[in-house]
Amino acid sequence: MDAGGVRPYIATAMDPVSFVKMHGLGNDFVIIDARERAAPLPACAIRTIADRHVGVGCDQLIRLEPSITGDAFMRIWNPDGNEAEACGNGTRCVARLIMEETGRDDAGIETRSGLLKARRRGVEMFDVDMGCPRFGWRDVPLASPTDTLQVDLGDAAPSPAACVSIGNPHAVLFVEDCDAVDLATTGPLLEGHSLFPRRANISFATVETESRVRARVWERGAGATLACGSAACAIALAGHRRGLTLRQVTVALPGGDLDLDWRENGHIHMAGPARLVCRGTLMPEITA
């Protein structure tokens, strides 16, 4: 029951569920609002909804839930049905929904990694404070003590990785030409490397100038995506830690550009677009 003693309505397997489809640079999401009406989603339903042939299709499924510290709690699942800790592009999309709902130009979004604060920067442009990154080997996490700036991932890796947690685990490999990497082969090999007990998001990055990096990302549990906001943060952090880039850098992904700013207070900010695609209803046979 809620604080007023009223039992919240819980959707059953026979009820349709409304959703919003959004994307940030082609990284797309199905978003379900369960703040007032709980919407249970078993792993099999998540996999079906995310499937681009028999469901709606998305890189991640997001469910909004009640939050004590923010406007909403954002729960995230990858297409394989496993829960994720953070999603930068998804956070911008949720921030836009909340701002349009409240009429404000700011939003607080609670995640498993903490409270993320977002602000509007334009009609479809939003800035998210992704918090303070963590660089310790236990924080990433890695399976054993390792210098997180130079991680040897074996013969499958074209270069040593720089690892960091943006609430979720990332490994960034700087290469001469990220477009030449066989992402479909190398990505899953490194994602499941024994050093990553929770697997990891794998990014291949090419430094073009000290303020611009081109990259491709293999997302944990999702595969190759057009963009990944938390990976863009990891790339910006790794580039500066390696002495390759400035603290402010643009990361160019296949879906478009994200602007990153690693501020002196330790927080990493990410700015980019959030766009609405459609609204619809999931049929009971899908959500069950």
LOMAR-732636 format. One record per residue (C-alpha): residue number from 0; residue in three letters; x, y, z. Coordinates in nm, 4 decimals. Layout:
REC,NUM,ALA,X,Y,Z
...
***
This chain:
REC,0,MET,0.0000,0.0000,0.0000
REC,1,ASP,0.1071,0.3613,-0.0483
REC,2,ALA,0.1427,0.6176,0.2310
REC,3,GLY,-0.2302,0.6889,0.2220
REC,4,GLY,-0.3251,0.3252,0.2716
REC,5,VAL,-0.4452,0.2826,-0.0877
REC,6,ARG,-0.3347,-0.0316,-0.2667
REC,7,PRO,-0.1876,0.0658,-0.6086
REC,8,TYR,-0.3424,-0.0868,-0.9176
REC,9,ILE,-0.1323,-0.3714,-1.0577
REC,10,ALA,-0.1677,-0.4688,-1.4196
REC,11,THR,-0.2588,-0.8304,-1.4849
REC,12,ALA,-0.1649,-1.0565,-1.7739
REC,13,MET,-0.4978,-0.9642,-1.9386
REC,14,ASP,-0.4377,-0.5878,-1.9410
REC,15,PRO,-0.2811,-0.3926,-2.2302
REC,16,VAL,0.0181,-0.1766,-2.1361
REC,17,SER,0.0883,0.1662,-2.2870
REC,18,PHE,0.4395,0.2541,-2.4042
REC,19,VAL,0.6424,0.5327,-2.5615
REC,20,LYS,0.9113,0.4649,-2.8222
REC,21,MET,1.2045,0.7106,-2.8167
REC,22,HIS,1.5635,0.7264,-2.9326
REC,23,GLY,1.8859,0.9138,-2.8729
REC,24,LEU,2.1024,0.9121,-3.1872
REC,25,GLY,1.9356,0.5890,-3.3003
REC,26,ASN,1.9858,0.4135,-2.9655
REC,27,ASP,1.6176,0.3275,-2.9166
REC,28,PHE,1.3991,0.2515,-2.6182
REC,29,VAL,1.0556,0.1233,-2.5288
REC,30,ILE,0.9500,0.3167,-2.2159
REC,31,ILE,0.6671,0.1987,-1.9898
REC,32,ASP,0.5331,0.4275,-1.7169
REC,33,ALA,0.4594,0.2200,-1.4050
REC,34,ARG,0.4639,0.5030,-1.1502
REC,35,GLU,0.0901,0.4781,-1.0874
REC,36,ARG,0.0128,0.1406,-1.2381
REC,37,ALA,0.2604,-0.1378,-1.1713
REC,38,ALA,0.3549,-0.3380,-1.4811
REC,39,PRO,0.5288,-0.6706,-1.4061
REC,40,LEU,0.7595,-0.7756,-1.6907
REC,41,PRO,0.9086,-1.1262,-1.6896
REC,42,ALA,1.2353,-1.1741,-1.8789
REC,43,CYS,1.0589,-1.3567,-2.1627
REC,44,ALA,0.8256,-1.0572,-2.2134
REC,45,ILE,1.1217,-0.8177,-2.2210
REC,46,ARG,1.2940,-1.0277,-2.4861
REC,47,THR,0.9760,-1.0368,-2.6948
REC,48,ILE,0.9100,-0.6625,-2.6696
REC,49,ALA,1.2719,-0.5869,-2.7648
REC,50,ASP,1.2611,-0.8202,-3.0661
REC,51,ARG,1.2372,-0.6219,-3.3908
REC,52,HIS,1.0403,-0.8947,-3.5686
REC,53,VAL,0.7787,-1.0098,-3.3166
REC,54,GLY,0.7777,-0.7136,-3.0755
REC,55,VAL,0.8240,-0.3382,-3.0890
REC,56,GLY,1.2026,-0.3523,-3.1149
REC,57,CYS,1.4511,-0.1641,-2.8991
REC,58,ASP,1.8060,-0.1584,-2.7684
REC,59,GLN,1.6794,-0.1280,-2.4106
REC,60,LEU,1.3452,-0.1488,-2.2347
REC,61,ILE,1.2860,0.1112,-1.9614
REC,62,ARG,1.0209,0.1026,-1.6898
REC,63,LEU,0.9503,0.4166,-1.4871
REC,64,GLU,0.8706,0.3479,-1.1216
REC,65,PRO,0.7953,0.5667,-0.8184
REC,66,SER,1.0967,0.7425,-0.6678
REC,67,ILE,1.1605,0.9019,-0.3293
REC,68,THR,1.4631,1.1076,-0.4358
REC,69,GLY,1.3736,1.1988,-0.7961
REC,70,ASP,1.0876,1.2448,-1.0391
REC,71,ALA,1.1013,0.8775,-1.1325
REC,72,PHE,1.3083,0.5643,-1.0850
REC,73,MET,1.4366,0.4340,-1.4202
REC,74,ARG,1.4722,0.0548,-1.4383
REC,75,ILE,1.6583,-0.0687,-1.7478
REC,76,TRP,1.6740,-0.4035,-1.9228
REC,77,ASN,1.8878,-0.5117,-2.2166
REC,78,PRO,1.7241,-0.7104,-2.5003
REC,79,ASP,1.8515,-1.0359,-2.3486
REC,80,GLY,1.6267,-0.9759,-2.0465
REC,81,ASN,1.9077,-0.8897,-1.8035
REC,82,GLU,1.8834,-0.5728,-1.5983
REC,83,ALA,2.1338,-0.2918,-1.6631
REC,84,GLU,2.2567,-0.0308,-1.4169
REC,85,ALA,2.2822,0.2796,-1.6359
REC,86,CYS,2.1907,0.4163,-1.9787
REC,87,GLY,2.2947,0.7640,-2.0875
REC,88,ASN,2.0809,0.7999,-2.3986
REC,89,GLY,1.7841,0.6480,-2.2163
REC,90,THR,1.8274,0.8985,-1.9338
REC,91,ARG,1.7972,1.1883,-2.1781
REC,92,CYS,1.4797,1.0376,-2.3236
REC,93,VAL,1.3242,0.9898,-1.9809
REC,94,ALA,1.4314,1.3431,-1.8855
REC,95,ARG,1.2454,1.4820,-2.1866
REC,96,LEU,0.9281,1.2937,-2.0897
REC,97,ILE,0.9443,1.4233,-1.7333
REC,98,MET,1.0128,1.7823,-1.8412
REC,99,GLU,0.7198,1.7773,-2.0827
REC,100,GLU,0.5026,1.6321,-1.8065
REC,101,THR,0.6030,1.8853,-1.5405
REC,102,GLY,0.6676,2.1919,-1.7555
REC,103,ARG,1.0096,2.2321,-1.5933
REC,104,ASP,1.3477,2.2483,-1.7659
REC,105,ASP,1.5079,2.0056,-1.5211
REC,106,ALA,1.4497,1.6527,-1.3952
REC,107,GLY,1.5903,1.4147,-1.1367
REC,108,ILE,1.6063,1.0514,-1.2441
REC,109,GLU,1.6864,0.7793,-0.9936
REC,110,THR,1.8765,0.4742,-1.1207
REC,111,ARG,2.0517,0.1758,-0.9662
REC,112,SER,2.3690,0.3867,-0.9959
REC,113,GLY,2.2248,0.6890,-0.8121
REC,114,LEU,2.0299,1.0063,-0.8859
REC,115,LEU,2.1039,1.1660,-1.2238
REC,116,LYS,2.0147,1.5301,-1.2843
REC,117,ALA,1.9205,1.6535,-1.6307
REC,118,ARG,1.8587,1.9965,-1.7832
REC,119,ARG,1.7112,2.1105,-2.1136
REC,120,ARG,1.9584,2.2727,-2.3541
REC,121,GLY,1.7285,2.3178,-2.6528
REC,122,VAL,1.4087,2.1915,-2.8152
REC,123,GLU,1.5361,1.8325,-2.8305
REC,124,MET,1.8750,1.8734,-2.6599
REC,125,PHE,1.9401,1.7679,-2.3017
REC,126,ASP,2.2372,1.7616,-2.0636
REC,127,VAL,2.2727,1.4863,-1.8037
REC,128,ASP,2.5111,1.4857,-1.5090
REC,129,MET,2.6197,1.1202,-1.5153
REC,130,GLY,2.7954,1.1533,-1.1786
REC,131,CYS,3.1493,1.0664,-1.0766
REC,132,PRO,3.3146,0.7792,-1.2654
REC,133,ARG,3.4979,0.5097,-1.0696
REC,134,PHE,3.8347,0.3756,-1.1804
REC,135,GLY,3.9276,0.1158,-0.9169
REC,136,TRP,3.9497,-0.2438,-1.0338
REC,137,ARG,3.6869,-0.3502,-0.7772
REC,138,ASP,3.4573,-0.0685,-0.8937
REC,139,VAL,3.4532,-0.1606,-1.2631
REC,140,PRO,3.4495,-0.4502,-1.1559
REC,141,LEU,3.7426,-0.6630,-1.2658
REC,142,ALA,3.8047,-1.0163,-1.1461
REC,143,SER,4.1553,-0.9450,-1.0136
REC,144,PRO,4.3799,-0.6465,-0.9227
REC,145,THR,4.4709,-0.4706,-1.2479
REC,146,ASP,4.5849,-0.1258,-1.3626
REC,147,THR,4.2545,-0.0103,-1.5095
REC,148,LEU,4.4300,0.2260,-1.7506
REC,149,GLN,4.6163,-0.0605,-1.9204
REC,150,VAL,4.4138,-0.3825,-1.9142
REC,151,ASP,4.5405,-0.6756,-2.1183
REC,152,LEU,4.2420,-0.8591,-2.2684
REC,153,GLY,4.4482,-1.1105,-2.4629
REC,154,ASP,4.4932,-1.1895,-2.8290
REC,155,ALA,4.1379,-1.0901,-2.9288
REC,156,ALA,4.2014,-0.7298,-2.8215
REC,157,PRO,4.3790,-0.5025,-3.0725
REC,158,SER,4.5148,-0.2844,-2.7880
REC,159,PRO,4.5141,-0.2588,-2.4065
REC,160,ALA,4.1825,-0.1397,-2.2632
REC,161,ALA,4.1102,0.1492,-2.0295
REC,162,CYS,3.8341,0.0394,-1.7918
REC,163,VAL,3.5896,0.2483,-1.5902
REC,164,SER,3.2502,0.2268,-1.4241
REC,165,ILE,2.9826,0.4780,-1.5257
REC,166,GLY,2.7467,0.2893,-1.2975
REC,167,ASN,2.7989,0.0037,-1.5448
REC,168,PRO,3.1283,-0.1563,-1.6613
REC,169,HIS,3.3133,-0.0227,-1.9667
REC,170,ALA,3.6325,-0.1076,-2.1527
REC,171,VAL,3.7716,0.1378,-2.4108
REC,172,LEU,4.0293,0.0295,-2.6690
REC,173,PHE,4.2034,0.2995,-2.8746
REC,174,VAL,4.2787,0.1864,-3.2293
REC,175,GLU,4.4032,0.3432,-3.5523
REC,176,ASP,4.0680,0.2951,-3.7279
REC,177,CYS,3.7645,0.1847,-3.5284
REC,178,ASP,3.5708,0.1237,-3.8508
REC,179,ALA,3.8181,-0.1498,-3.9460
REC,180,VAL,3.7436,-0.3545,-3.6316
REC,181,ASP,3.5288,-0.6653,-3.6819
REC,182,LEU,3.2817,-0.5564,-3.4142
REC,183,ALA,3.0499,-0.8549,-3.4510
REC,184,THR,3.3368,-1.0952,-3.3769
REC,185,THR,3.5585,-0.9041,-3.1359
REC,186,GLY,3.2802,-0.7360,-2.9375
REC,187,PRO,3.1212,-1.0489,-2.7871
REC,188,LEU,3.4608,-1.2087,-2.7224
REC,189,LEU,3.5714,-0.9140,-2.5100
REC,190,GLU,3.2299,-0.8544,-2.3509
REC,191,GLY,3.2451,-1.1977,-2.1918
REC,192,HIS,3.6175,-1.1939,-2.1040
REC,193,SER,3.6992,-1.3684,-1.7769
REC,194,LEU,3.8260,-1.0389,-1.6296
REC,195,PHE,3.4680,-0.9034,-1.6406
REC,196,PRO,3.2543,-1.0904,-1.3850
REC,197,ARG,2.9478,-0.8853,-1.4898
REC,198,ARG,3.0549,-0.8633,-1.8550
REC,199,ALA,3.1373,-0.5204,-1.9996
REC,200,ASN,3.0471,-0.2672,-2.2682
REC,201,ILE,3.3266,-0.2642,-2.5274
REC,202,SER,3.4219,0.0522,-2.7197
REC,203,PHE,3.6726,0.0923,-3.0024
REC,204,ALA,3.7830,0.4546,-3.0350
REC,205,THR,3.9951,0.6542,-3.2802
REC,206,VAL,4.1264,0.9942,-3.1756
REC,207,GLU,4.0856,1.2428,-3.4617
REC,208,THR,4.1807,1.5582,-3.2691
REC,209,GLU,4.2253,1.6411,-2.9014
REC,210,SER,3.8585,1.7464,-2.8959
REC,211,ARG,3.7015,1.4819,-3.1205
REC,212,VAL,3.6960,1.1009,-3.1050
REC,213,ARG,3.5275,0.8609,-3.3477
REC,214,ALA,3.3960,0.5374,-3.1944
REC,215,ARG,3.1897,0.2206,-3.2268
REC,216,VAL,3.0379,0.0346,-2.9351
REC,217,TRP,2.9439,-0.3237,-2.8574
REC,218,GLU,2.6868,-0.2953,-2.5779
REC,219,ARG,2.6672,-0.5617,-2.3106
REC,220,GLY,2.3525,-0.7669,-2.3697
REC,221,ALA,2.2508,-0.5630,-2.6760
REC,222,GLY,2.5304,-0.5925,-2.9333
REC,223,ALA,2.6269,-0.3236,-3.1827
REC,224,THR,2.4194,-0.0070,-3.1367
REC,225,LEU,2.4144,0.3258,-3.3196
REC,226,ALA,2.5035,0.5098,-2.9979
REC,227,CYS,2.5703,0.4483,-2.6293
REC,228,GLY,2.5699,0.7407,-2.3880
REC,229,SER,2.7541,0.5763,-2.0988
REC,230,ALA,3.0136,0.4410,-2.3443
REC,231,ALA,3.0669,0.7932,-2.4794
REC,232,CYS,3.1367,0.9029,-2.1218
REC,233,ALA,3.3848,0.6167,-2.0803
REC,234,ILE,3.5593,0.7098,-2.4069
REC,235,ALA,3.5954,1.0745,-2.3025
REC,236,LEU,3.7329,0.9737,-1.9629
REC,237,ALA,3.9753,0.7192,-2.1073
REC,238,GLY,4.0999,0.9653,-2.3686
REC,239,HIS,4.1818,1.2311,-2.1120
REC,240,ARG,4.3350,0.9839,-1.8665
REC,241,ARG,4.5620,0.8603,-2.1447
REC,242,GLY,4.6602,1.2199,-2.2321
REC,243,LEU,4.4992,1.1950,-2.5756
REC,244,THR,4.2095,1.4406,-2.5431
REC,245,LEU,4.0861,1.7472,-2.3559
REC,246,ARG,3.8336,1.7312,-2.0742
REC,247,GLN,3.5699,1.8574,-2.3188
REC,248,VAL,3.5377,1.6311,-2.6197
REC,249,THR,3.2884,1.5296,-2.8861
REC,250,VAL,3.2409,1.1552,-2.9349
REC,251,ALA,3.1209,1.0749,-3.2874
REC,252,LEU,2.9167,0.7531,-3.2952
REC,253,PRO,2.7451,0.5912,-3.5960
REC,254,GLY,2.4168,0.7563,-3.4934
REC,255,GLY,2.5613,1.1030,-3.4363
REC,256,ASP,2.7618,1.3162,-3.1930
REC,257,LEU,2.7536,1.3466,-2.8151
REC,258,ASP,2.9286,1.6268,-2.6253
REC,259,LEU,3.1139,1.5250,-2.3087
REC,260,ASP,3.2531,1.7442,-2.0334
REC,261,TRP,3.4579,1.5938,-1.7477
REC,262,ARG,3.4341,1.8785,-1.5009
REC,263,GLU,3.6783,1.9737,-1.2293
REC,264,ASN,3.4366,1.8503,-0.9609
REC,265,GLY,3.4806,1.4999,-1.1019
REC,266,HIS,3.1367,1.4738,-1.2612
REC,267,ILE,3.1015,1.3755,-1.6272
REC,268,HIS,2.8286,1.5576,-1.8224
REC,269,MET,2.6796,1.4261,-2.1455
REC,270,ALA,2.4712,1.6349,-2.3883
REC,271,GLY,2.2743,1.5201,-2.6901
REC,272,PRO,1.9282,1.4822,-2.8445
REC,273,ALA,1.6241,1.2856,-2.7284
REC,274,ARG,1.3489,1.2220,-2.9805
REC,275,LEU,0.9981,1.0792,-2.9627
REC,276,VAL,0.9083,0.8122,-3.2193
REC,277,CYS,0.5578,0.6946,-3.1302
REC,278,ARG,0.3134,0.5991,-2.8576
REC,279,GLY,0.1301,0.2692,-2.8517
REC,280,THR,-0.0157,-0.0214,-2.6585
REC,281,LEU,0.1401,-0.3591,-2.5910
REC,282,MET,-0.1102,-0.6435,-2.6206
REC,283,PRO,-0.1549,-0.8823,-2.3238
REC,284,GLU,-0.0067,-1.1787,-2.5086
REC,285,ILE,0.3170,-0.9766,-2.5504
REC,286,THR,0.3555,-0.8517,-2.1920
REC,287,ALA,0.2661,-1.1919,-2.0453
***
